[in-house]
Amino acid sequence: MSASSSSAFVPIAAMMFAAGLGIPVFAALNAGLGQQLGGPVAATAVTFAIGFVIATVMLTFTGYPPASAFTFEKPWLWIGAVVMLFYATSVAFSAPRIGLGNAIFFVLLGQIVAAAIIDHFGLLGSIQSAITPKRALGLVVMAIGLYLARKPV
């Protein structure tokens, strides 16, 4: 890690910590909206519509990408929208049924497994970082911690 990247680490880590704090908040709000609107798909549609409007306003200030950037030369890059749609709808459906804590614990477990695999193989353009025995032990300890913190259903 270079000096410039290490100086950027703390603010980036803080931003990602804040994003992590937002995941269960989003889950609780989207689940509640799903109950109010009568279904998780309706809540997700409203959430995405509001997000689209806000992102469009933000683009007004940060600049729109050129039309030439909208290519399908790497079609897998566009799948992120489907993954986010699946997450938002799944959490709106699951949280009222198994509890917010349990829903988020399983999300975290999935994130740990997926992140380790993506990093290990350098998939999807990520920086490759092999799963060493020490890192594997850390992942197992985290998974055990998540299991222990999970509420019984």
GROMACS elastic network, one bead per residue, 0.5 to 0.9 nm:
[ bonds ]
;  ai    aj funct       b0    kb
    1     4     6  0.82008   500
    1     5     6  0.61072   500
    1     6     6  0.61184   500
    2     5     6  0.52249   500
    2     6     6  0.60589   500
    2     7     6  0.85717   500
    3     6     6  0.51577   500
    3     7     6  0.61480   500
    3     8     6  0.86672   500
    4     7     6  0.52271   500
    4     8     6  0.63816   500
    4     9     6  0.88040   500
    5     8     6  0.50696   500
    5     9     6  0.62282   500
    6    10     6  0.76492   500
    7    10     6  0.67114   500
    7    11     6  0.81941   500
    8    11     6  0.58673   500
    8    12     6  0.62304   500
    8    13     6  0.85648   500
    9    12     6  0.51841   500
    9    13     6  0.58456   500
    9    14     6  0.84644   500
   10    13     6  0.50204   500
   10    14     6  0.60499   500
   10    15     6  0.85558   500
   11    15     6  0.61189   500
   11    16     6  0.86126   500
   12    15     6  0.50249   500
   12    16     6  0.62162   500
   12    17     6  0.85485   500
   13    16     6  0.50926   500
   13    17     6  0.60578   500
   13    18     6  0.85883   500
   14    18     6  0.62042   500
   14    19     6  0.85851   500
   15    18     6  0.51022   500
   15    19     6  0.62258   500
   15    20     6  0.86275   500
   16    20     6  0.60547   500
   16    21     6  0.85297   500
   17    21     6  0.62439   500
   17    22     6  0.86307   500
   18    22     6  0.62703   500
   18    23     6  0.89505   500
   19    23     6  0.65337   500
   20    23     6  0.53330   500
   20    24     6  0.77031   500
   21    24     6  0.64755   500
   21    25     6  0.69232   500
   22    26     6  0.58468   500
   22    27     6  0.83822   500
   23    26     6  0.51335   500
   23    27     6  0.60877   500
   23    28     6  0.86749   500
   23   104     6  0.80538   500
   24    28     6  0.60430   500
   24    29     6  0.84663   500
   24   100     6  0.73090   500
   24   101     6  0.80806   500
   24   103     6  0.89037   500
   24   104     6  0.64590   500
   25    28     6  0.52433   500
   25    29     6  0.61723   500
   25    30     6  0.84964   500
   26    29     6  0.51361   500
   26    30     6  0.58615   500
   26    31     6  0.82949   500
   26    88     6  0.85045   500
   27    30     6  0.52185   500
   27    31     6  0.59191   500
   27    32     6  0.84534   500
   27    88     6  0.73348   500
   27    91     6  0.57919   500
   27    92     6  0.64284   500
   27    95     6  0.73083   500
   27   100     6  0.72576   500
   27   103     6  0.86250   500
   27   104     6  0.79972   500
   28    31     6  0.51607   500
   28    32     6  0.61163   500
   28    33     6  0.85593   500
   28    91     6  0.82932   500
   28    92     6  0.76667   500
   28    95     6  0.72088   500
   28    96     6  0.86392   500
   28   100     6  0.65671   500
   29    32     6  0.51046   500
   29    33     6  0.60734   500
   29    34     6  0.84827   500
   29    92     6  0.83428   500
   30    34     6  0.59743   500
   30    35     6  0.86101   500
   30    40     6  0.76806   500
   30    43     6  0.60660   500
   30    44     6  0.70696   500
   30    47     6  0.75482   500
   30    88     6  0.73094   500
   30    89     6  0.83125   500
   30    91     6  0.76090   500
   30    92     6  0.53785   500
   31    35     6  0.63274   500
   31    36     6  0.86781   500
   31    39     6  0.87751   500
   31    40     6  0.69248   500
   31    43     6  0.76110   500
   31    88     6  0.88263   500
   31    89     6  0.86092   500
   31    91     6  0.66551   500
   31    93     6  0.66045   500
   31    94     6  0.79349   500
   31    95     6  0.62356   500
   31    96     6  0.64867   500
   31   100     6  0.86999   500
   32    35     6  0.51202   500
   32    36     6  0.62143   500
   32    37     6  0.86096   500
   32    43     6  0.84922   500
   32    92     6  0.74762   500
   32    95     6  0.89967   500
   32    96     6  0.79690   500
   33    37     6  0.59740   500
   33    38     6  0.82628   500
   33    39     6  0.82543   500
   33    40     6  0.78172   500
   33    42     6  0.83730   500
   33    43     6  0.54306   500
   33    44     6  0.86428   500
   33    46     6  0.88958   500
   33    92     6  0.79674   500
   34    37     6  0.51654   500
   34    38     6  0.57542   500
   34    41     6  0.73270   500
   34    42     6  0.64941   500
   34    44     6  0.76966   500
   34    89     6  0.87794   500
   34    92     6  0.59609   500
   34    93     6  0.75294   500
   35    38     6  0.50934   500
   35    39     6  0.59729   500
   35    40     6  0.73687   500
   35    43     6  0.82507   500
   35    92     6  0.82577   500
   35    93     6  0.88308   500
   35    96     6  0.81920   500
   36    39     6  0.78197   500
   36    43     6  0.84423   500
   37    40     6  0.79763   500
   37    42     6  0.63693   500
   37    43     6  0.65477   500
   38    41     6  0.88323   500
   38    42     6  0.73447   500
   38    43     6  0.83390   500
   39    42     6  0.55988   500
   39    43     6  0.66224   500
   39    44     6  0.89133   500
   39    92     6  0.80209   500
   39    93     6  0.75193   500
   40    43     6  0.50736   500
   40    44     6  0.61128   500
   40    45     6  0.85820   500
   40    88     6  0.80861   500
   40    89     6  0.53050   500
   40    90     6  0.75416   500
   40    91     6  0.81565   500
   40    93     6  0.53925   500
   41    44     6  0.50631   500
   41    45     6  0.61020   500
   41    46     6  0.86488   500
   41    88     6  0.85933   500
   41    89     6  0.57765   500
   41    90     6  0.89832   500
   41    92     6  0.81230   500
   41    93     6  0.85275   500
   42    45     6  0.50837   500
   42    46     6  0.62659   500
   42    47     6  0.85604   500
   42    89     6  0.87657   500
   43    46     6  0.52198   500
   43    47     6  0.60744   500
   43    48     6  0.85894   500
   43    88     6  0.85308   500
   43    89     6  0.76850   500
   43    92     6  0.74525   500
   44    48     6  0.60195   500
   44    49     6  0.84260   500
   44    85     6  0.71535   500
   44    88     6  0.59615   500
   44    89     6  0.57345   500
   44    92     6  0.77697   500
   45    48     6  0.52132   500
   45    49     6  0.60537   500
   45    50     6  0.86391   500
   45    85     6  0.88033   500
   45    89     6  0.89453   500
   46    49     6  0.50481   500
   46    50     6  0.61808   500
   46    51     6  0.84520   500
   47    50     6  0.53155   500
   47    51     6  0.60677   500
   47    52     6  0.85445   500
   47    88     6  0.86188   500
   48    52     6  0.59168   500
   48    53     6  0.85958   500
   48    85     6  0.83302   500
   49    52     6  0.50495   500
   49    53     6  0.63646   500
   49    54     6  0.87535   500
   50    53     6  0.52042   500
   50    54     6  0.62762   500
   50    55     6  0.85681   500
   51    54     6  0.51496   500
   51    55     6  0.59452   500
   51    56     6  0.84032   500
   52    55     6  0.51443   500
   52    56     6  0.60019   500
   52    57     6  0.86031   500
   53    56     6  0.51440   500
   53    57     6  0.63066   500
   53    58     6  0.86939   500
   54    57     6  0.51293   500
   54    58     6  0.61975   500
   54    59     6  0.86527   500
   55    59     6  0.61323   500
   55    60     6  0.87124   500
   56    59     6  0.50406   500
   56    60     6  0.65000   500
   56    64     6  0.86728   500
   57    60     6  0.51527   500
   57    61     6  0.71281   500
   58    61     6  0.54017   500
   58    62     6  0.62621   500
   58    63     6  0.82067   500
   59    63     6  0.50629   500
   59    64     6  0.55001   500
   59    65     6  0.86332   500
   60    63     6  0.56138   500
   60    64     6  0.68306   500
   61    64     6  0.86028   500
   64    67     6  0.87436   500
   65    68     6  0.81634   500
   65    69     6  0.65424   500
   65    70     6  0.83067   500
   66    69     6  0.55700   500
   66    70     6  0.76978   500
   67    70     6  0.56995   500
   67    71     6  0.85758   500
   68    71     6  0.67900   500
   71    74     6  0.76517   500
   71    75     6  0.81526   500
   72    76     6  0.84510   500
   72    77     6  0.84509   500
   72    78     6  0.81897   500
   73    76     6  0.89754   500
   74    77     6  0.59224   500
   74    78     6  0.80071   500
   75    78     6  0.57553   500
   75    79     6  0.74248   500
   76    79     6  0.53388   500
   76    80     6  0.79226   500
   76   124     6  0.82446   500
   77    80     6  0.64175   500
   77    81     6  0.88891   500
   77   124     6  0.80368   500
   78    81     6  0.62403   500
   78    82     6  0.78211   500
   79    82     6  0.51905   500
   79    83     6  0.63446   500
   79    84     6  0.87266   500
   80    84     6  0.61147   500
   80    85     6  0.84854   500
   81    84     6  0.51349   500
   81    85     6  0.61023   500
   81    86     6  0.85888   500
   82    86     6  0.61075   500
   82    87     6  0.85898   500
   83    86     6  0.50625   500
   83    87     6  0.61883   500
   83    88     6  0.86729   500
   84    87     6  0.50089   500
   84    88     6  0.60825   500
   84    89     6  0.84973   500
   85    88     6  0.52496   500
   85    89     6  0.60964   500
   85    90     6  0.83374   500
   86    89     6  0.53354   500
   86    90     6  0.58214   500
   86    91     6  0.84604   500
   87    90     6  0.51115   500
   87    91     6  0.60346   500
   87    92     6  0.84557   500
   87   107     6  0.87034   500
   88    91     6  0.54633   500
   88    92     6  0.61983   500
   88    93     6  0.86568   500
   89    92     6  0.51517   500
   89    93     6  0.61744   500
   89    94     6  0.85766   500
   90    93     6  0.50950   500
   90    94     6  0.58871   500
   90    95     6  0.83455   500
   91    95     6  0.55952   500
   91    96     6  0.85722   500
   91   100     6  0.82207   500
   91   103     6  0.66731   500
   91   104     6  0.80963   500
   91   107     6  0.87923   500
   92    95     6  0.59893   500
   92    96     6  0.73135   500
   93    96     6  0.66130   500
   93    97     6  0.71857   500
   94    97     6  0.52015   500
   94    98     6  0.59660   500
   94    99     6  0.73203   500
   94   100     6  0.78271   500
   94   102     6  0.89083   500
   94   103     6  0.62969   500
   95    98     6  0.55237   500
   95   101     6  0.77951   500
   95   102     6  0.75727   500
   95   103     6  0.55536   500
   95   104     6  0.82029   500
   96    99     6  0.55714   500
   96   100     6  0.69686   500
   97   100     6  0.85570   500
   97   103     6  0.89991   500
   98   101     6  0.82084   500
   98   102     6  0.62186   500
   98   103     6  0.66264   500
   98   153     6  0.66602   500
   99   102     6  0.54776   500
   99   103     6  0.62318   500
   99   104     6  0.87008   500
   99   151     6  0.83185   500
   99   153     6  0.83628   500
  100   103     6  0.51010   500
  100   104     6  0.61051   500
  100   105     6  0.84906   500
  101   104     6  0.52586   500
  101   105     6  0.60391   500
  101   106     6  0.87049   500
  101   149     6  0.87409   500
  101   150     6  0.69025   500
  101   151     6  0.70632   500
  102   105     6  0.50109   500
  102   106     6  0.62922   500
  102   107     6  0.85691   500
  102   149     6  0.87538   500
  102   150     6  0.56310   500
  102   151     6  0.61545   500
  102   152     6  0.83522   500
  102   153     6  0.83747   500
  103   106     6  0.54215   500
  103   107     6  0.62964   500
  103   108     6  0.87616   500
  104   108     6  0.60468   500
  104   109     6  0.85239   500
  105   108     6  0.50568   500
  105   109     6  0.62073   500
  105   110     6  0.86465   500
  105   146     6  0.60260   500
  105   147     6  0.77333   500
  105   149     6  0.79345   500
  105   150     6  0.64386   500
  106   110     6  0.61440   500
  106   111     6  0.84910   500
  106   146     6  0.80703   500
  106   147     6  0.87763   500
  106   150     6  0.86331   500
  107   110     6  0.51137   500
  107   111     6  0.61244   500
  107   112     6  0.86948   500
  108   112     6  0.61469   500
  108   113     6  0.86526   500
  108   143     6  0.87388   500
  108   146     6  0.78447   500
  109   112     6  0.51836   500
  109   113     6  0.63296   500
  109   114     6  0.85992   500
  109   142     6  0.82979   500
  109   143     6  0.62486   500
  109   146     6  0.70805   500
  109   147     6  0.87570   500
  110   113     6  0.52401   500
  110   114     6  0.59911   500
  110   115     6  0.83429   500
  111   114     6  0.51655   500
  111   115     6  0.57733   500
  111   116     6  0.83390   500
  112   115     6  0.52561   500
  112   116     6  0.60986   500
  112   117     6  0.86635   500
  112   139     6  0.70861   500
  112   142     6  0.82367   500
  112   143     6  0.79360   500
  113   116     6  0.52998   500
  113   117     6  0.63125   500
  113   118     6  0.86501   500
  113   139     6  0.80052   500
  113   143     6  0.89694   500
  114   117     6  0.52078   500
  114   118     6  0.60025   500
  114   119     6  0.84410   500
  115   118     6  0.51135   500
  115   119     6  0.59300   500
  115   120     6  0.83247   500
  116   119     6  0.52349   500
  116   120     6  0.58928   500
  116   121     6  0.86228   500
  116   129     6  0.83789   500
  116   130     6  0.83551   500
  116   131     6  0.70057   500
  116   135     6  0.89890   500
  116   136     6  0.87084   500
  116   139     6  0.81398   500
  117   120     6  0.51015   500
  117   121     6  0.62603   500
  117   122     6  0.81536   500
  117   123     6  0.79459   500
  117   130     6  0.88892   500
  117   131     6  0.82439   500
  118   121     6  0.55775   500
  118   122     6  0.55741   500
  118   124     6  0.72374   500
  118   125     6  0.89803   500
  118   126     6  0.70754   500
  118   127     6  0.87325   500
  118   128     6  0.78442   500
  118   129     6  0.87442   500
  119   123     6  0.66721   500
  119   126     6  0.63911   500
  119   127     6  0.62999   500
  119   129     6  0.50663   500
  119   130     6  0.67772   500
  119   131     6  0.80406   500
  120   123     6  0.78989   500
  120   127     6  0.86519   500
  120   128     6  0.56275   500
  120   131     6  0.56307   500
  121   126     6  0.85961   500
  121   127     6  0.87302   500
  121   128     6  0.59446   500
  121   129     6  0.74625   500
  121   130     6  0.72261   500
  122   125     6  0.63241   500
  122   126     6  0.50029   500
  122   127     6  0.54179   500
  122   129     6  0.70276   500
  122   130     6  0.86260   500
  123   126     6  0.57108   500
  123   127     6  0.80968   500
  123   128     6  0.76852   500
  125   128     6  0.86800   500
  126   129     6  0.89248   500
  129   132     6  0.87272   500
  130   135     6  0.85113   500
  131   134     6  0.79396   500
  131   135     6  0.56614   500
  131   136     6  0.59292   500
  132   135     6  0.50693   500
  132   136     6  0.60054   500
  132   137     6  0.85185   500
  133   137     6  0.61312   500
  133   138     6  0.86234   500
  134   137     6  0.51535   500
  134   138     6  0.63209   500
  134   139     6  0.87702   500
  135   139     6  0.62293   500
  135   140     6  0.86521   500
  136   139     6  0.50402   500
  136   140     6  0.62066   500
  136   141     6  0.85938   500
  137   140     6  0.50703   500
  137   141     6  0.61046   500
  137   142     6  0.85516   500
  138   141     6  0.50596   500
  138   142     6  0.61190   500
  138   143     6  0.85793   500
  139   142     6  0.50650   500
  139   143     6  0.61446   500
  139   144     6  0.85971   500
  140   143     6  0.50158   500
  140   144     6  0.61143   500
  140   145     6  0.85026   500
  141   144     6  0.50682   500
  141   145     6  0.60802   500
  141   146     6  0.85972   500
  142   146     6  0.61713   500
  142   147     6  0.86046   500
  143   146     6  0.50634   500
  143   147     6  0.61979   500
  143   148     6  0.86382   500
  144   148     6  0.61222   500
  144   149     6  0.85390   500
  145   148     6  0.50878   500
  145   149     6  0.60695   500
  145   150     6  0.85388   500
  146   149     6  0.50929   500
  146   150     6  0.61004   500
  147   150     6  0.51932   500
  147   151     6  0.85628   500
  148   151     6  0.80871   500
  150   153     6  0.88898   500
